[in-house]
């Protein structure tokens, strides 16, 4: 029982750090978009940002899936 609780706690902590890192990257990417495309108030800029992040996320998830398959 203790081992299972410890494993779940480690997963929770790791996930929390991942979320913090993702939020930091989110702010950084938004700042880069504002620098190149103007204020984030513009709907077009935010739409472009959302599309670009979605495309990158899909590519990364696909690549990670391929890596995981090769490791099996």
N, C-alpha and C positions, 0 to 999 in steps of 0.2 A: 504494500500500500504506500509506504513512504517513497519508494522508488518511482511509482507512477505519479505521485503528487509532485515530486521534484522535476520529473520530465515535463509535466504540464506547466509548471512554473517557469521552467527554462524556455519553453515554447512561447509562453505569454510575454516574458521579458524580451525575447528576441523579436517578436512581432511588434512590441511597443517601440523598440529602437528602430525597426524598419519603418514604422509610421512616422517617427520623428525625422528620420533621414528623408523620407518621401516628401514631407511637408517643407523641409529645408530646400530640397531641389525644386519643389513647386514654386516657392518664392523666388529662387534664383532664376528659373526659366521665365517667370513672369517679368522680372526686372530686365532680362535680356530682350524680351519681346517689346517692352515699353521703350527701351533704348533704341531699338531699330525701327519700330512701327508706330511710336507715339504712345499716348496714354492708354491705359487699360480700360478706360471708360468707353472707348469705341467698341461697339458690338462686333464689328468685323474683325478687329484685332483679337478679341477674346474667342471668337469662333475659330479663327485661324489657329490660335493657341491650343484650343481643345482638340481640334482635328489633328494637329501635329503630335500632341502628347498621346492621343489615342493610337495613331499609326505606330509611333515608337513603342508604345506598350505592347501592341499586338506582335510586332517583330521580335521584341525581347522575349515575350512569353513563348512564342514559337521556337526560338533558338534554345531557350532553356529546356523546353520539352524534348527537343532533339538531343541535347546533351544528356538529359536524364535517361533517355532511351538507350543511348550508347553505353552508359555506365551500368545498365542492367545486364 
